[in-house]
Amino acid sequence: MSMGAFDEVEYERRERKNSEVEVSDDDRRTEYRGEVEYDSDESTEELLDQFKAINS
């Protein structure tokens, strides 16, 4: 077996291992708690305009 063949086999083994990672229910957060506060002199309308500009 050449060194190149070993590398390929090892690479495929690692790829399979990485693709088989199990996600437990604890890892899936569906509920987020907390609060966000910000200080801004801009009105809600100005912030919405900025948001629309970013998303367009």
All heavy atoms as TSV, in Angstrom:
chain	resi	resn	atom	element	x	y	z
A	1	MET	N	N	0.866	-1.190	0.000
A	1	MET	CA	C	0.000	0.000	0.000
A	1	MET	C	C	0.896	1.233	0.000
A	1	MET	O	O	1.785	1.373	0.821
A	1	MET	CB	C	-0.893	-0.030	1.256
A	1	MET	CG	C	-1.822	1.149	1.363
A	1	MET	SD	S	-3.263	0.817	2.362
A	1	MET	CE	C	-2.689	1.149	3.998
A	2	SER	N	N	0.634	2.114	-0.911
A	2	SER	CA	C	1.445	3.334	-0.978
A	2	SER	C	C	0.944	4.339	0.046
A	2	SER	O	O	-0.162	4.233	0.565
A	2	SER	CB	C	1.362	3.928	-2.379
A	2	SER	OG	O	0.092	4.487	-2.589
A	3	MET	N	N	1.754	5.328	0.318
A	3	MET	CA	C	1.381	6.372	1.273
A	3	MET	C	C	0.121	7.104	0.818
A	3	MET	O	O	-0.737	7.433	1.612
A	3	MET	CB	C	2.550	7.346	1.437
A	3	MET	CG	C	2.430	8.205	2.652
A	3	MET	SD	S	2.310	7.196	4.152
A	3	MET	CE	C	2.532	8.451	5.359
A	4	GLY	N	N	0.001	7.336	-0.485
A	4	GLY	CA	C	-1.175	8.020	-1.022
A	4	GLY	C	C	-2.453	7.241	-0.756
A	4	GLY	O	O	-3.481	7.803	-0.419
A	5	ALA	N	N	-2.398	5.922	-0.899
A	5	ALA	CA	C	-3.574	5.082	-0.662
A	5	ALA	C	C	-3.974	5.151	0.810
A	5	ALA	O	O	-5.150	5.223	1.136
A	5	ALA	CB	C	-3.290	3.653	-1.082
A	6	PHE	N	N	-2.995	5.137	1.697
A	6	PHE	CA	C	-3.302	5.235	3.124
A	6	PHE	C	C	-4.001	6.552	3.433
A	6	PHE	O	O	-4.992	6.596	4.138
A	6	PHE	CB	C	-2.026	5.127	3.961
A	6	PHE	CG	C	-2.269	5.414	5.425
A	6	PHE	CD1	C	-2.830	4.453	6.244
A	6	PHE	CD2	C	-1.966	6.658	5.959
A	6	PHE	CE1	C	-3.080	4.716	7.588
A	6	PHE	CE2	C	-2.221	6.929	7.296
A	6	PHE	CZ	C	-2.774	5.950	8.104
A	7	ASP	N	N	-3.458	7.642	2.872
A	7	ASP	CA	C	-4.057	8.949	3.125
A	7	ASP	C	C	-5.508	8.987	2.670
A	7	ASP	O	O	-6.368	9.542	3.332
A	7	ASP	CB	C	-3.274	10.051	2.397
A	7	ASP	CG	C	-1.905	10.291	3.053
A	7	ASP	OD1	O	-1.707	9.821	4.185
A	7	ASP	OD2	O	-1.067	10.941	2.420
A	8	GLU	N	N	-5.776	8.380	1.530
A	8	GLU	CA	C	-7.129	8.382	0.993
A	8	GLU	C	C	-8.072	7.588	1.899
A	8	GLU	O	O	-9.173	8.030	2.201
A	8	GLU	CB	C	-7.120	7.792	-0.417
A	8	GLU	CG	C	-8.431	7.972	-1.141
A	8	GLU	CD	C	-8.345	7.518	-2.588
A	8	GLU	OE1	O	-7.279	7.690	-3.214
A	8	GLU	OE2	O	-9.353	6.993	-3.062
A	9	VAL	N	N	-7.619	6.405	2.342
A	9	VAL	CA	C	-8.434	5.576	3.236
A	9	VAL	C	C	-8.690	6.315	4.548
A	9	VAL	O	O	-9.809	6.347	5.051
A	9	VAL	CB	C	-7.756	4.214	3.501
A	9	VAL	CG1	C	-8.473	3.457	4.602
A	9	VAL	CG2	C	-7.715	3.394	2.224
A	10	GLU	N	N	-7.668	6.915	5.093
A	10	GLU	CA	C	-7.797	7.652	6.348
A	10	GLU	C	C	-8.751	8.836	6.175
A	10	GLU	O	O	-9.591	9.112	7.032
A	10	GLU	CB	C	-6.424	8.127	6.821
A	10	GLU	CG	C	-6.423	8.946	8.093
A	10	GLU	CD	C	-6.867	8.170	9.339
A	10	GLU	OE1	O	-6.985	6.932	9.290
A	10	GLU	OE2	O	-7.094	8.821	10.368
A	11	TYR	N	N	-8.624	9.524	5.059
A	11	TYR	CA	C	-9.500	10.674	4.785
A	11	TYR	C	C	-10.959	10.222	4.721
A	11	TYR	O	O	-11.834	10.838	5.322
A	11	TYR	CB	C	-9.084	11.329	3.462
A	11	TYR	CG	C	-9.979	12.467	3.051
A	11	TYR	CD1	C	-9.862	13.712	3.649
A	11	TYR	CD2	C	-10.961	12.290	2.083
A	11	TYR	CE1	C	-10.690	14.760	3.289
A	11	TYR	CE2	C	-11.794	13.332	1.715
A	11	TYR	CZ	C	-11.649	14.564	2.321
A	11	TYR	OH	O	-12.474	15.595	1.972
A	12	GLU	N	N	-11.221	9.132	4.006
A	12	GLU	CA	C	-12.589	8.621	3.892
A	12	GLU	C	C	-13.126	8.186	5.251
A	12	GLU	O	O	-14.287	8.415	5.568
A	12	GLU	CB	C	-12.646	7.460	2.894
A	12	GLU	CG	C	-12.487	7.924	1.457
A	12	GLU	CD	C	-12.427	6.771	0.468
A	12	GLU	OE1	O	-12.640	5.616	0.879
A	12	GLU	OE2	O	-12.167	7.043	-0.715
A	13	ARG	N	N	-12.271	7.575	6.063
A	13	ARG	CA	C	-12.700	7.146	7.397
A	13	ARG	C	C	-13.104	8.357	8.234
A	13	ARG	O	O	-14.124	8.356	8.913
A	13	ARG	CB	C	-11.574	6.369	8.091
A	13	ARG	CG	C	-11.963	5.805	9.446
A	13	ARG	CD	C	-10.766	5.215	10.178
A	13	ARG	NE	N	-9.845	6.245	10.635
A	13	ARG	CZ	C	-10.044	6.994	11.732
A	13	ARG	NH1	N	-11.117	6.832	12.477
A	13	ARG	NH2	N	-9.157	7.907	12.097
A	14	ARG	N	N	-12.285	9.403	8.182
A	14	ARG	CA	C	-12.583	10.610	8.960
A	14	ARG	C	C	-13.848	11.304	8.460
A	14	ARG	O	O	-14.623	11.821	9.244
A	14	ARG	CB	C	-11.407	11.577	8.906
A	14	ARG	CG	C	-10.218	11.074	9.692
A	14	ARG	CD	C	-9.086	12.062	9.685
A	14	ARG	NE	N	-7.938	11.518	10.387
A	14	ARG	CZ	C	-6.826	12.199	10.610
A	14	ARG	NH1	N	-6.712	13.430	10.183
A	14	ARG	NH2	N	-5.835	11.650	11.252
A	15	GLU	N	N	-14.040	11.317	7.137
A	15	GLU	CA	C	-15.244	11.919	6.569
A	15	GLU	C	C	-16.487	11.187	7.065
A	15	GLU	O	O	-17.471	11.804	7.438
A	15	GLU	CB	C	-15.200	11.891	5.035
A	15	GLU	CG	C	-14.346	12.972	4.440
A	15	GLU	CD	C	-14.851	14.373	4.760
A	15	GLU	OE1	O	-15.993	14.681	4.396
A	15	GLU	OE2	O	-14.106	15.148	5.381
A	16	ARG	N	N	-16.445	9.862	7.061
A	16	ARG	CA	C	-17.586	9.079	7.548
A	16	ARG	C	C	-17.847	9.381	9.026
A	16	ARG	O	O	-18.974	9.567	9.439
A	16	ARG	CB	C	-17.326	7.581	7.360
A	16	ARG	CG	C	-17.690	7.061	5.998
A	16	ARG	CD	C	-17.812	5.551	5.978
A	16	ARG	NE	N	-16.618	4.882	6.501
A	16	ARG	CZ	C	-15.526	4.636	5.793
A	16	ARG	NH1	N	-15.441	5.016	4.535
A	16	ARG	NH2	N	-14.495	4.032	6.346
A	17	LYS	N	N	-16.779	9.414	9.794
A	17	LYS	CA	C	-16.906	9.675	11.231
A	17	LYS	C	C	-17.522	11.053	11.462
A	17	LYS	O	O	-18.419	11.212	12.290
A	17	LYS	CB	C	-15.532	9.588	11.889
A	17	LYS	CG	C	-15.573	9.704	13.393
A	17	LYS	CD	C	-14.175	9.531	13.984
A	17	LYS	CE	C	-14.223	9.694	15.481
A	17	LYS	NZ	N	-12.910	9.711	16.090
A	18	ASN	N	N	-17.067	12.064	10.708
A	18	ASN	CA	C	-17.589	13.420	10.875
A	18	ASN	C	C	-19.044	13.524	10.460
A	18	ASN	O	O	-19.796	14.326	11.003
A	18	ASN	CB	C	-16.761	14.415	10.067
A	18	ASN	CG	C	-15.372	14.614	10.653
A	18	ASN	OD1	O	-15.144	14.278	11.812
A	18	ASN	ND2	N	-14.468	15.134	9.865
A	19	SER	N	N	-19.463	12.732	9.487
A	19	SER	CA	C	-20.838	12.831	9.011
A	19	SER	C	C	-21.801	12.046	9.895
A	19	SER	O	O	-22.998	12.121	9.715
A	19	SER	CB	C	-20.942	12.357	7.563
A	19	SER	OG	O	-20.652	10.980	7.486
A	20	GLU	N	N	-21.261	11.282	10.848
A	20	GLU	CA	C	-22.123	10.456	11.699
A	20	GLU	C	C	-22.298	11.048	13.089
A	20	GLU	O	O	-22.690	10.368	14.014
A	20	GLU	CB	C	-21.531	9.048	11.825
A	20	GLU	CG	C	-21.562	8.261	10.527
A	20	GLU	CD	C	-20.756	6.983	10.600
A	20	GLU	OE1	O	-20.217	6.682	11.681
A	20	GLU	OE2	O	-20.670	6.283	9.578
A	21	VAL	N	N	-22.017	12.334	13.224
A	21	VAL	CA	C	-22.156	12.970	14.529
A	21	VAL	C	C	-23.631	13.025	14.902
A	21	VAL	O	O	-24.468	13.471	14.114
A	21	VAL	CB	C	-21.566	14.401	14.507
A	21	VAL	CG1	C	-21.859	15.122	15.804
A	21	VAL	CG2	C	-20.080	14.336	14.243
A	22	GLU	N	N	-23.941	12.537	16.085
A	22	GLU	CA	C	-25.337	12.543	16.524
A	22	GLU	C	C	-25.632	13.823	17.280
A	22	GLU	O	O	-24.821	14.287	18.067
A	22	GLU	CB	C	-25.607	11.335	17.418
A	22	GLU	CG	C	-25.554	10.014	16.679
A	22	GLU	CD	C	-25.878	8.847	17.589
A	22	GLU	OE1	O	-26.485	9.065	18.653
A	22	GLU	OE2	O	-25.512	7.723	17.232
A	23	VAL	N	N	-26.796	14.360	17.027
A	23	VAL	CA	C	-27.224	15.563	17.733
A	23	VAL	C	C	-28.301	15.150	18.725
A	23	VAL	O	O	-29.347	14.642	18.338
A	23	VAL	CB	C	-27.780	16.611	16.738
A	23	VAL	CG1	C	-28.248	17.842	17.490
A	23	VAL	CG2	C	-26.729	16.975	15.711
A	24	SER	N	N	-28.023	15.347	19.987
A	24	SER	CA	C	-29.021	14.998	20.989
A	24	SER	C	C	-30.043	16.117	21.093
A	24	SER	O	O	-29.829	17.230	20.637
A	24	SER	CB	C	-28.354	14.759	22.347
A	24	SER	OG	O	-27.914	15.991	22.869
A	25	ASP	N	N	-31.175	15.812	21.720
A	25	ASP	CA	C	-32.224	16.824	21.872
A	25	ASP	C	C	-31.729	18.016	22.675
A	25	ASP	O	O	-32.212	19.128	22.498
A	25	ASP	CB	C	-33.459	16.216	22.546
A	25	ASP	CG	C	-34.195	15.289	21.582
A	25	ASP	OD1	O	-34.017	15.438	20.356
A	25	ASP	OD2	O	-34.943	14.420	22.053
A	26	ASP	N	N	-30.764	17.795	23.555
A	26	ASP	CA	C	-30.230	18.897	24.362
A	26	ASP	C	C	-29.523	19.934	23.492
A	26	ASP	O	O	-29.402	21.089	23.869
A	26	ASP	CB	C	-29.237	18.365	25.401
A	26	ASP	CG	C	-29.934	17.533	26.464
A	26	ASP	OD1	O	-31.166	17.659	26.597
A	26	ASP	OD2	O	-29.245	16.766	27.146
A	27	ASP	N	N	-29.032	19.503	22.346
A	27	ASP	CA	C	-28.286	20.409	21.468
A	27	ASP	C	C	-29.201	21.265	20.599
A	27	ASP	O	O	-28.754	22.173	19.942
A	27	ASP	CB	C	-27.341	19.623	20.561
A	27	ASP	CG	C	-26.232	18.964	21.360
A	27	ASP	OD1	O	-25.933	19.456	22.468
A	27	ASP	OD2	O	-25.681	17.962	20.896
A	28	ARG	N	N	-30.483	20.927	20.579
A	28	ARG	CA	C	-31.423	21.661	19.723
A	28	ARG	C	C	-32.238	22.612	20.586
A	28	ARG	O	O	-33.253	22.232	21.161
A	28	ARG	CB	C	-32.363	20.684	19.016
A	28	ARG	CG	C	-31.652	19.779	18.056
A	28	ARG	CD	C	-32.652	19.026	17.201
A	28	ARG	NE	N	-31.957	18.020	16.409
A	28	ARG	CZ	C	-32.240	16.732	16.462
A	28	ARG	NH1	N	-33.190	16.282	17.222
A	28	ARG	NH2	N	-31.569	15.889	15.725
A	29	ARG	N	N	-31.782	23.849	20.660
A	29	ARG	CA	C	-32.508	24.820	21.469
A	29	ARG	C	C	-33.594	25.458	20.633
A	29	ARG	O	O	-33.334	26.034	19.599
A	29	ARG	CB	C	-31.559	25.898	21.980
A	29	ARG	CG	C	-30.616	25.371	23.038
A	29	ARG	CD	C	-29.734	26.450	23.560
A	29	ARG	NE	N	-30.518	27.611	23.981
A	29	ARG	CZ	C	-29.996	28.754	24.374
A	29	ARG	NH1	N	-28.702	28.893	24.407
A	29	ARG	NH2	N	-30.764	29.758	24.739
A	30	THR	N	N	-34.820	25.336	21.113
A	30	THR	CA	C	-35.923	25.919	20.365
A	30	THR	C	C	-36.490	27.128	21.103
A	30	THR	O	O	-37.260	27.876	20.543
A	30	THR	CB	C	-37.048	24.892	20.167
A	30	THR	OG1	O	-37.428	24.370	21.441
A	30	THR	CG2	C	-36.573	23.754	19.271
A	31	GLU	N	N	-36.105	27.279	22.340
A	31	GLU	CA	C	-36.618	28.394	23.131
A	31	GLU	C	C	-35.449	29.233	23.617
A	31	GLU	O	O	-34.510	28.712	24.192
A	31	GLU	CB	C	-37.397	27.854	24.331
A	31	GLU	CG	C	-38.066	28.924	25.153
A	31	GLU	CD	C	-38.856	28.330	26.313
A	31	GLU	OE1	O	-39.408	27.231	26.166
A	31	GLU	OE2	O	-38.886	28.977	27.360
A	32	TYR	N	N	-35.517	30.511	23.349
A	32	TYR	CA	C	-34.444	31.404	23.761
A	32	TYR	C	C	-34.976	32.372	24.795
A	32	TYR	O	O	-36.062	32.922	24.637
A	32	TYR	CB	C	-33.888	32.174	22.556
A	32	TYR	CG	C	-33.289	31.239	21.533
A	32	TYR	CD1	C	-34.055	30.749	20.485
A	32	TYR	CD2	C	-31.976	30.832	21.649
A	32	TYR	CE1	C	-33.510	29.878	19.558
A	32	TYR	CE2	C	-31.425	29.963	20.724
A	32	TYR	CZ	C	-32.198	29.485	19.686
A	32	TYR	OH	O	-31.653	28.619	18.771
A	33	ARG	N	N	-34.224	32.578	25.837
A	33	ARG	CA	C	-34.640	33.488	26.894
A	33	ARG	C	C	-33.585	34.571	27.062
A	33	ARG	O	O	-32.408	34.313	26.909
A	33	ARG	CB	C	-34.810	32.736	28.205
A	33	ARG	CG	C	-35.898	31.697	28.142
A	33	ARG	CD	C	-36.056	30.985	29.439
A	33	ARG	NE	N	-37.043	29.918	29.292
A	33	ARG	CZ	C	-37.272	29.006	30.203
A	33	ARG	NH1	N	-36.584	29.016	31.315
A	33	ARG	NH2	N	-38.181	28.085	29.996
A	34	GLY	N	N	-34.044	35.735	27.425
A	34	GLY	CA	C	-33.107	36.824	27.639
A	34	GLY	C	C	-33.719	38.112	27.134
A	34	GLY	O	O	-34.853	38.148	26.678
A	35	GLU	N	N	-32.977	39.152	27.241
A	35	GLU	CA	C	-33.469	40.418	26.736
A	35	GLU	C	C	-32.354	41.181	26.051
A	35	GLU	O	O	-31.179	40.954	26.303
A	35	GLU	CB	C	-34.110	41.263	27.829
A	35	GLU	CG	C	-33.495	41.137	29.195
A	35	GLU	CD	C	-34.227	41.977	30.222
A	35	GLU	OE1	O	-35.230	41.483	30.777
A	35	GLU	OE2	O	-33.777	43.102	30.469
A	36	VAL	N	N	-32.746	42.043	25.165
A	36	VAL	CA	C	-31.800	42.875	24.442
A	36	VAL	C	C	-32.186	44.320	24.681
A	36	VAL	O	O	-33.344	44.685	24.566
A	36	VAL	CB	C	-31.850	42.578	22.924
A	36	VAL	CG1	C	-30.919	43.510	22.178
A	36	VAL	CG2	C	-31.491	41.133	22.662
A	37	GLU	N	N	-31.214	45.092	25.066
A	37	GLU	CA	C	-31.461	46.511	25.264
A	37	GLU	C	C	-30.472	47.294	24.425
A	37	GLU	O	O	-29.338	46.873	24.241
A	37	GLU	CB	C	-31.273	46.892	26.731
A	37	GLU	CG	C	-32.342	46.343	27.642
A	37	GLU	CD	C	-32.162	46.823	29.076
A	37	GLU	OE1	O	-31.607	47.925	29.263
A	37	GLU	OE2	O	-32.557	46.085	29.977
A	38	TYR	N	N	-30.903	48.398	23.884
A	38	TYR	CA	C	-29.985	49.249	23.147
A	38	TYR	C	C	-30.425	50.689	23.321
A	38	TYR	O	O	-31.586	50.988	23.546
A	38	TYR	CB	C	-29.920	48.863	21.672
A	38	TYR	CG	C	-31.233	49.018	20.942
A	38	TYR	CD1	C	-31.545	50.202	20.283
A	38	TYR	CD2	C	-32.174	47.989	20.931
A	38	TYR	CE1	C	-32.747	50.368	19.626
A	38	TYR	CE2	C	-33.385	48.153	20.276
A	38	TYR	CZ	C	-33.666	49.330	19.625
A	38	TYR	OH	O	-34.857	49.491	18.980
A	39	ASP	N	N	-29.472	51.554	23.249
A	39	ASP	CA	C	-29.734	52.983	23.313
A	39	ASP	C	C	-29.556	53.553	21.926
A	39	ASP	O	O	-28.513	53.365	21.307
A	39	ASP	CB	C	-28.771	53.679	24.277
A	39	ASP	CG	C	-28.978	53.211	25.715
A	39	ASP	OD1	O	-30.132	53.006	26.088
A	39	ASP	OD2	O	-27.973	53.050	26.424
A	40	SER	N	N	-30.565	54.217	21.455
A	40	SER	CA	C	-30.466	54.791	20.120
A	40	SER	C	C	-31.317	56.047	20.056
A	40	SER	O	O	-32.405	56.100	20.628
A	40	SER	CB	C	-30.963	53.784	19.083
A	40	SER	OG	O	-30.986	54.387	17.809
A	41	ASP	N	N	-30.787	57.024	19.379
A	41	ASP	CA	C	-31.539	58.264	19.205
A	41	ASP	C	C	-32.472	58.169	18.003
A	41	ASP	O	O	-33.287	59.058	17.777
A	41	ASP	CB	C	-30.578	59.444	18.998
A	41	ASP	CG	C	-29.735	59.699	20.246
A	41	ASP	OD1	O	-30.203	59.358	21.351
A	41	ASP	OD2	O	-28.614	60.232	20.100
A	42	GLU	N	N	-32.344	57.082	17.243
A	42	GLU	CA	C	-33.137	56.959	16.031
A	42	GLU	C	C	-34.545	56.469	16.355
A	42	GLU	O	O	-34.760	55.716	17.288
A	42	GLU	CB	C	-32.461	55.982	15.072
A	42	GLU	CG	C	-31.095	56.471	14.609
A	42	GLU	CD	C	-30.420	55.491	13.696
A	42	GLU	OE1	O	-29.715	54.618	14.210
A	42	GLU	OE2	O	-30.617	55.600	12.491
A	43	SER	N	N	-35.486	56.909	15.549
A	43	SER	CA	C	-36.866	56.495	15.738
A	43	SER	C	C	-37.057	55.084	15.202
A	43	SER	O	O	-36.229	54.563	14.456
A	43	SER	CB	C	-37.810	57.440	14.999
A	43	SER	OG	O	-37.652	57.262	13.591
A	44	THR	N	N	-38.155	54.477	15.556
A	44	THR	CA	C	-38.482	53.147	15.046
A	44	THR	C	C	-38.539	53.167	13.533
A	44	THR	O	O	-38.053	52.249	12.871
A	44	THR	CB	C	-39.848	52.695	15.620
A	44	THR	OG1	O	-39.777	52.741	17.036
A	44	THR	CG2	C	-40.181	51.284	15.178
A	45	GLU	N	N	-39.097	54.218	12.983
A	45	GLU	CA	C	-39.219	54.348	11.525
A	45	GLU	C	C	-37.839	54.364	10.856
A	45	GLU	O	O	-37.610	53.692	9.861
A	45	GLU	CB	C	-39.981	55.633	11.187
A	45	GLU	CG	C	-40.483	55.669	9.763
A	45	GLU	CD	C	-41.497	54.570	9.441
A	45	GLU	OE1	O	-42.328	54.245	10.315
A	45	GLU	OE2	O	-41.435	54.025	8.337
A	46	GLU	N	N	-36.895	55.104	11.449
A	46	GLU	CA	C	-35.537	55.160	10.898
A	46	GLU	C	C	-34.856	53.788	10.973
A	46	GLU	O	O	-34.156	53.375	10.056
A	46	GLU	CB	C	-34.700	56.205	11.629
A	46	GLU	CG	C	-35.098	57.637	11.308
A	46	GLU	CD	C	-34.397	58.645	12.206
A	46	GLU	OE1	O	-34.313	58.419	13.436
A	46	GLU	OE2	O	-33.927	59.659	11.668
A	47	LEU	N	N	-35.077	53.088	12.085
A	47	LEU	CA	C	-34.484	51.760	12.232
A	47	LEU	C	C	-35.079	50.794	11.210
A	47	LEU	O	O	-34.368	49.968	10.630
A	47	LEU	CB	C	-34.696	51.234	13.656
A	47	LEU	CG	C	-33.916	51.978	14.744
A	47	LEU	CD1	C	-34.368	51.522	16.119
A	47	LEU	CD2	C	-32.428	51.762	14.579
A	48	LEU	N	N	-36.380	50.878	10.981
A	48	LEU	CA	C	-37.019	50.023	9.985
A	48	LEU	C	C	-36.487	50.316	8.588
A	48	LEU	O	O	-36.262	49.404	7.793
A	48	LEU	CB	C	-38.541	50.201	10.007
A	48	LEU	CG	C	-39.265	49.462	11.140
A	48	LEU	CD1	C	-40.725	49.876	11.181
A	48	LEU	CD2	C	-39.141	47.965	10.970
A	49	ASP	N	N	-36.269	51.582	8.282
A	49	ASP	CA	C	-35.704	51.956	6.989
A	49	ASP	C	C	-34.310	51.355	6.815
A	49	ASP	O	O	-33.966	50.835	5.751
A	49	ASP	CB	C	-35.641	53.481	6.836
A	49	ASP	CG	C	-37.024	54.093	6.626
A	49	ASP	OD1	O	-37.965	53.342	6.287
A	49	ASP	OD2	O	-37.158	55.314	6.819
A	50	GLN	N	N	-33.504	51.409	7.875
A	50	GLN	CA	C	-32.166	50.812	7.830
A	50	GLN	C	C	-32.264	49.303	7.587
A	50	GLN	O	O	-31.540	48.736	6.784
A	50	GLN	CB	C	-31.426	51.043	9.148
A	50	GLN	CG	C	-30.752	52.376	9.266
A	50	GLN	CD	C	-29.924	52.456	10.551
A	50	GLN	OE1	O	-29.645	51.444	11.189
A	50	GLN	NE2	N	-29.546	53.658	10.925
A	51	PHE	N	N	-33.177	48.665	8.315
A	51	PHE	CA	C	-33.367	47.219	8.202
A	51	PHE	C	C	-33.764	46.835	6.777
A	51	PHE	O	O	-33.224	45.912	6.189
A	51	PHE	CB	C	-34.443	46.774	9.197
A	51	PHE	CG	C	-34.727	45.301	9.166
A	51	PHE	CD1	C	-33.820	44.397	9.664
A	51	PHE	CD2	C	-35.926	44.832	8.632
A	51	PHE	CE1	C	-34.093	43.045	9.626
A	51	PHE	CE2	C	-36.188	43.485	8.595
A	51	PHE	CZ	C	-35.268	42.589	9.094
A	52	LYS	N	N	-34.694	47.602	6.202
A	52	LYS	CA	C	-35.132	47.320	4.818
A	52	LYS	C	C	-33.978	47.508	3.852
A	52	LYS	O	O	-33.830	46.746	2.897
A	52	LYS	CB	C	-36.305	48.232	4.453
A	52	LYS	CG	C	-37.586	47.847	5.159
A	52	LYS	CD	C	-38.690	48.853	4.854
A	52	LYS	CE	C	-39.917	48.584	5.714
A	52	LYS	NZ	N	-40.887	49.677	5.643
A	53	ALA	N	N	-33.158	48.518	4.075
A	53	ALA	CA	C	-32.017	48.771	3.194
A	53	ALA	C	C	-31.005	47.626	3.266
A	53	ALA	O	O	-30.448	47.211	2.245
A	53	ALA	CB	C	-31.357	50.094	3.563
A	54	ILE	N	N	-30.789	47.122	4.459
A	54	ILE	CA	C	-29.834	46.010	4.643
A	54	ILE	C	C	-30.333	44.755	3.933
A	54	ILE	O	O	-29.562	44.030	3.317
A	54	ILE	CB	C	-29.624	45.726	6.148
A	54	ILE	CG1	C	-28.863	46.877	6.793
A	54	ILE	CG2	C	-28.899	44.412	6.366
A	54	ILE	CD1	C	-28.834	46.821	8.298
A	55	ASN	N	N	-31.640	44.507	4.017
A	55	ASN	CA	C	-32.208	43.277	3.466
A	55	ASN	C	C	-32.502	43.351	1.978
A	55	ASN	O	O	-32.901	42.352	1.386
A	55	ASN	CB	C	-33.477	42.890	4.217
A	55	ASN	CG	C	-33.155	42.271	5.558
A	55	ASN	OD1	O	-32.176	41.549	5.673
A	55	ASN	ND2	N	-33.963	42.539	6.550
A	56	SER	N	N	-32.351	44.494	1.368
A	56	SER	CA	C	-32.670	44.573	-0.054
A	56	SER	C	C	-31.440	44.413	-0.921
A	56	SER	O	O	-30.347	44.407	-0.481
A	56	SER	CB	C	-33.355	45.895	-0.370
A	56	SER	OG	O	-32.484	46.974	-0.069
